[in-house]
């Protein structure tokens, strides 16, 4: 029996839009600039596939590296996010922390990310073994949880750095004009071009993630 609690009833359904996660705000500027690049036709389909996966994975990794957030949000029954969302994102919907090499080029950019994601999966499974009632509070009090937080912190640093590096390359190659005006916080962005004419960028259809086998 696999210790990953994927059999838990999920209160989160995968939709075309990501969940509302405060750590996601860290990627606000990058998302805005990517939207500019997409408007100018600079983003390839492969790059868009990676971005559509990472917009779910990176915020979850950031949340795993943030103990105050876990205490304030995951233990509050009135909030949307909890560990169900974390496990489904990392083990089933947008990655596979047991076999992360399958997601290299999909939601992971480098071999270093693959190695750290595998270590994170091992640590999460160790914490699951210490949560017989499968509650979020049990996970947060597990002896393995500090290791989860430490690995997630290293992985978050690598993932954000890789995304910013990719963004820098995109901007250098595309010579995106300043300012690239978009409406932040939307999937369909409308702004004004430098000549005063309006332009619009409709949201691309959601990319179906590579399906991973269900764990027993």
C-alpha distance (Angstrom), angle and dihedral (degrees) to the residues before:
residue distance angle dihedral
X1 . . .
X2 3.77 . .
X3 3.80 113.0 .
X4 3.79 93.8 -141.3
X5 3.84 105.4 107.0
X6 3.78 97.6 -134.7
X7 3.78 89.7 138.3
X8 3.79 90.0 69.3
X9 3.82 112.0 115.1
X10 3.76 104.0 -101.5
X11 3.79 120.9 -133.7
X12 3.80 88.9 -167.9
X13 3.77 125.7 80.1
X14 3.81 122.3 -163.3
X15 3.78 110.3 -116.9
X16 3.75 136.1 165.2
X17 3.79 88.7 -90.1
X18 3.77 128.9 62.1
X19 3.80 123.3 -117.4
X20 3.77 120.5 -93.0
X21 3.80 103.6 -95.4
X22 3.78 124.1 168.5
X23 3.84 93.8 -148.3
X24 3.79 86.8 59.3
X25 3.79 87.8 75.3
X26 3.81 87.0 75.7
X27 3.80 87.1 72.7
X28 3.83 95.7 48.1
X29 3.79 96.4 107.6
X30 3.80 93.0 43.6
X31 3.80 91.6 49.9
X32 3.78 91.3 49.8
X33 3.79 92.3 51.1
X34 3.80 92.4 45.9
X35 3.80 87.4 54.2
X36 3.79 88.7 54.1
X37 3.79 90.1 51.2
X38 3.78 91.6 48.9
X39 3.81 90.1 51.1
X40 3.78 89.7 55.8
X41 3.80 92.9 46.5
X42 3.81 93.5 -112.6
X43 3.80 99.5 127.0
X44 3.80 118.3 85.0
X45 3.78 122.8 -141.4
X46 3.81 89.9 -109.9
X47 3.81 91.3 53.1
X48 3.79 90.5 47.5
X49 3.81 90.6 51.7
X50 3.81 90.5 54.1
X51 3.81 92.3 46.0
X52 3.81 92.7 49.5
X53 3.81 89.9 54.6
X54 3.78 97.6 41.3
X55 3.80 93.2 51.8
X56 3.82 84.4 71.1
X57 3.81 100.7 34.6
X58 3.81 101.2 46.5
X59 3.84 96.3 54.2
X60 3.82 90.2 49.9
X61 3.80 91.6 51.6
X62 3.81 89.7 47.9
X63 3.81 89.8 51.4
X64 3.81 91.0 50.8
X65 3.80 88.2 55.2
X66 3.81 92.7 52.0
X67 3.86 113.8 75.7
X68 3.85 95.4 179.2
X69 3.79 89.4 54.6
X70 3.80 90.2 50.0
X71 3.80 92.6 51.7
X72 3.80 95.1 44.9
X73 3.81 98.9 41.6
X74 3.79 111.9 21.9
X75 3.81 93.7 48.1
X76 3.80 92.8 47.9
X77 3.83 107.2 92.1
X78 3.80 91.2 -157.6
X79 3.81 93.8 63.2
X80 3.79 126.6 89.9
X81 3.81 100.5 -134.5
X82 3.78 124.8 74.2
X83 3.80 140.3 139.7
X84 3.80 91.6 -74.4
X85 3.78 87.2 67.7
X86 3.81 91.4 46.6
X87 3.80 95.1 52.0
X88 3.79 95.0 43.6
X89 3.80 91.4 49.6
X90 3.81 96.3 47.8
X91 3.81 101.0 34.9
X92 3.77 105.5 29.7
X93 3.78 123.0 7.3
X94 3.81 108.1 39.3
X95 3.81 105.4 5.8
X96 3.82 142.5 3.4
X97 3.79 111.9 -126.6
X98 3.83 89.3 -170.3
X99 3.82 93.4 56.8
X100 3.81 104.1 15.3
X101 3.80 93.8 160.9
X102 3.82 87.0 77.8
X103 3.80 88.3 65.7
X104 3.80 97.7 49.9
X105 3.79 103.9 127.5
X106 3.81 91.3 16.0
X107 3.81 107.0 65.0
X108 3.82 99.3 -15.7
X109 3.79 123.6 64.0
X110 3.82 104.9 -166.9
X111 3.79 145.5 24.0
X112 3.80 88.4 -109.3
X113 3.79 90.4 58.8
X114 3.81 89.7 49.1
X115 3.82 92.1 52.8
X116 3.82 93.3 47.2
X117 3.81 92.8 45.4
X118 3.80 89.9 53.5
X119 3.82 90.2 49.9
X120 3.80 89.1 49.4
X121 3.79 90.8 51.7
X122 3.80 91.2 51.6
X123 3.80 91.2 50.2
X124 3.82 92.7 47.6
X125 3.79 91.0 50.1
X126 3.82 89.8 49.8
X127 3.80 89.4 53.3
X128 3.81 90.0 47.9
X129 3.82 89.2 57.1
X130 3.82 87.7 59.7
X131 3.80 94.2 51.6
X132 3.83 105.9 75.3
X133 3.81 92.6 167.7
X134 3.79 92.2 43.8
X135 3.80 95.4 -128.9
X136 3.77 125.5 149.9
X137 3.81 90.7 -125.0
X138 3.81 90.5 57.4
X139 3.79 91.0 52.6
X140 3.79 93.0 50.3
X141 3.82 91.1 50.8
X142 3.82 95.2 45.3
X143 3.80 116.3 117.9
X144 3.82 88.0 -126.3
X145 3.80 94.0 56.6
X146 3.83 97.8 87.1
X147 3.81 87.1 57.5
X148 3.81 89.4 52.4
X149 3.81 90.1 53.0
X150 3.81 93.2 46.4
X151 3.81 95.0 49.6
X152 3.79 92.0 43.6
X153 3.80 89.1 53.2
X154 3.80 91.7 54.1
X155 3.79 92.6 44.9
X156 3.81 92.4 47.6
X157 3.80 90.9 52.8
X158 3.80 91.7 50.6
X159 3.82 94.8 44.9
X160 3.81 94.9 48.3
X161 3.82 91.3 45.6
X162 3.81 90.9 50.5
X163 3.80 91.6 48.4
X164 3.80 92.3 49.8
X165 3.80 90.5 47.5
X166 3.81 90.0 51.2
X167 3.78 89.7 48.3
X168 3.81 91.6 50.9
X169 3.81 90.4 52.7
X170 3.81 90.5 48.4
X171 3.78 92.4 51.3
X172 3.82 93.3 45.2
X173 3.79 93.6 49.5
X174 3.78 95.4 42.1
X175 3.80 99.4 41.2
X176 3.80 89.5 -142.0
X177 3.83 107.6 -154.4
X178 3.78 121.1 -118.5
X179 2.88 122.8 -91.1
X180 3.78 101.7 28.6
X181 3.77 97.2 -172.4
X182 3.77 116.9 -150.8
X183 3.76 134.5 151.8
X184 3.77 104.8 -107.1
X185 3.77 121.8 -135.4
X186 3.80 96.2 31.6
X187 3.77 133.4 101.6
X188 3.81 92.6 -143.9
X189 3.80 109.1 51.7
X190 3.77 126.7 -160.7
X191 3.78 123.6 -173.7
X192 3.77 144.5 144.0
X193 3.77 123.4 -89.0
X194 3.75 121.1 -134.9
X195 3.83 91.1 -95.6
X196 3.80 91.9 57.8
X197 3.78 96.2 -106.4
X198 3.75 117.6 127.1
X199 3.76 121.6 -115.8
X200 3.78 132.1 -174.6
X201 3.76 137.0 -155.5
X202 3.75 115.8 -159.7
X203 3.76 119.5 -150.4
X204 3.76 116.3 -94.1
X205 3.81 115.5 -121.2
X206 3.81 114.4 -91.7
X207 3.79 114.1 -93.2
X208 3.75 114.7 -125.4
X209 3.83 107.3 -124.9
X210 3.76 120.4 -123.8
X211 3.75 105.2 -90.4
X212 3.76 117.2 -119.6
X213 3.78 124.3 -158.7
X214 3.78 116.5 -95.8
X215 3.75 115.3 -108.7
X216 3.78 116.9 -124.7
